[in-house]
Every structure is written in structure tokens, then in C-alpha cells.
Amino acid sequence: MIRFLVLTLLLASTSFVYGQILNFDHGKVAFHTSSIMSDIEASSEVMEVSLDIVSGAVELRIPISSFEFEYEMMQDHFNEEYLESDKFPDATFKGQIAQDISNIQESTEVDLSGQLTIHGVTKSTNFKATLAKQDGMTKVKCVFPIVFKDYNVDEPSILTKSVAKDVELKATFYLK
């Protein structure tokens, strides 16, 4: 009987700890940048996101080739010439939320810090995000700039004046 009770408590505590990890249900990451020739926009709804609401640990992985552009030529250029998605298939972020988020209900601004990897280069970054409960899920929203030269993204010389040097990344995730 004691063994049964210990086993039951062990299994219950394991599922309780596991239940503190929220995972991606749906959402979108989009970026916008301006160039001499035109504005460039792309978005992706393909990603993996996890958030440990007890420790505040955050992990994100976005396949670079999942970004969709208005024109196929832009998408090809982005993947083949600019971010080289065949060599560097993913952008990742591993970080930490500074505040206690174990019981967030209202819209709350939090500070994130961590390591962002793009094009095989990892840099420390800090930014703010907003967390809130919505329709039984945790909604995460953030906006932050990315400077391509910081990640060794070389622009093709013929397009030097037509391609912007940075982008503004906007993300909205729903986690459950």
C-alpha cells in the first residue's frame, strides 16, 4: 500500500512539473523593412515555442525557409542569397523572463534576456514582451529590431543600396 501511495505521488508530481511548460498552439512572426526599391514584408506561422512558467525559461525555433513573402522571387532571394537557409536553417532564441510569471492573469510587461542565433551567429539580446491570459491560453507579444550585420548576413553587392540593413520583428504567440 505504501509503495502504491509513493508511486502515485511521484507520478502526480511529475505531471504537475510537466504541466508548467506551455507550448506553441498558434501565432505569427512577421517582419517589415523598407528599402529604396520597396517595402519588404514576410511572416511565418511555423515555429516551436516553449515557456516554463515556473522558471521563466523561454525557447523558440523558427525555420528560416518558413517565412512567406508577397513575391516568390523575394522569398528565393531571402533564403538563397541573404540568410542562406540551406546552411543556417533555423533562427533560435533561448532566454529567461526576469519577472515571476507563475500567476499572470492581466496584461503584464516582462523583460527577456537571452541568446538569439541567426545565420549561425549567436548574440546576447534583451527586449520586452507582454504576457496575458486570453481564451484559456497565454498570449505573448513582442517587437524588437534585428540588425543583419550583427549576424554576419552579407548583402549581395548589386543590391547594397536596395536592401535594408535591419528589420523590425513582431511576434504574437498563443501558448497552452
N, C-alpha and C positions, 0 to 999 in steps of 0.2 A: 504494500500500500504506500509506504514511504517513497519507494522508487517511482511509482506511478505519479505521485504528487510532485516530486522533484523534476521528473521528465516533463510533466505538464507545465510547471512554472518555467522551465528552461525554454520550452517551445513558445510559450506565451511571451516571454521577454525577448526572444529572437524576433518574433513577428512584430513586436512593439518597436524595437530598434529599427527594423527594416522599414516599418511604416512611416518613419520620419523622413524618408527620402522621397522627394517629389520629382516626377519625371515629366518630360515634354508630352503634351497632349496635342496642341496645335499652336500656331503662331507664325510670325513672319519676321525676317530680317531683310531690310532694304537699305540701299544706299543711293545717294544722289551726289553728283558732282557736275560742275559746269566746265565747259571748255570753249575755246574760240569757235569751234565748228558747231557745237550743240550741247545741250544738256544730256547727261548720261545717267540713266536710272536702271537699277536691276534689283531683283528680290529673290528670296528663296524661302520656301516653307519646309525644306528638308533639313533637319538637324537633330542632334541629340543634346538634350539639356537635362541636368540633374541638379537638385538643390537639397542639401541636407539642412532641414530647418532647425536642428538641434545645434550643429556645429557652425552653420553658415557657409559651409563649403559649396562652391559652385563649379560645375564643369559644363563646357559647351564645345560641340564639334559641328562644324558646317562644311559639307563638301563644296569646294570652290566651284566645281562644274554644275552645281545645282542652281546657281544664280541664273535667272532668266532675264533677258534683255528684250527691248522692243524689236530690235533687228538682229537676225541671225549672225550677220557679219560682226556686229559689236560683240556678241557672245563668243564667237570664234576667236576674235582678236584678244578679248579678255582672258580666255582660257589658254590659248596657244602662245601668244606673244607677251602678254603683260604679267599674268600671275602664274603661268606655266603649270596648270593644274595637273598635267601628267606627272611632273616631278614632285609637286607640292600639292597633293590632292585635298588637304583639309586646312581650315583655319580653326584654331582651338583657343580656348580660354580656360585656365584653371585658377581659381581665386577664392577669395574669402569676403564675406559680408562682415563689416565691423560690428554692427549692432546685433542685439538679441532679436531674432525674428521668430522665435518659437510660438508666439501667440499673436501674430499680426492679424488684425481684422480691417482696420481703416487704412486708407492710402497712407503709406509711410515711405519717406525718402531714406535710402540707405547708401552707405559708402562701400564700394567694392574696390579691392586691390588684388592684383594677381599678375599672371604671365599670359600675354597674348602672343600666339605664334601664327605668323602669316609668311608664306613664301620661304619656309624653313628657318625664319629668324624669330627668336623669342625676345620680347621686351616686357619690362615691368610697366604696368599701366594702372591708373586709378580713374574711377568715374563714379557717377551717381546713378542710382536706379530707383524706381518707385515700385513698391510691392503693395498689393491689396488683394483681399478676398473678393471674388466675383463669380457668381453662379456655381458655387461649390469648388472652385479652383483658385489657385494663387496666380494672379496676373503680375507679370514683371515687365516693366517698360524702361528703356534706357536709350540715350543718344550720346554718341561720342565720336570725335574725329579720328581718322586714321591717316597718317602721313606716309605715303608709299615709300619714300626714300628711306624711312626708318627701318623698313623691312627688305631692303635691297631689291626693290622692284624697279627694274630698269625700263625706261620708256624707249620704244623704238625711235631712233634718231629722226626719222622722217616725220614723226608725229610729235616732236618735242613741244611745239607751241600749241598743239591742239588737244593734248591730254592733260587733264588737271593733275596737280601734284598730291592732292588729298581728297578724301571723301568724308561725308557725314553719314555715319551708320546709325540706323534707327532699328530698334528691336522691340517686339512685343511677343511675349511667350505666355502661354497658359499651361500651368503645371498642375498635376494631380497625383 
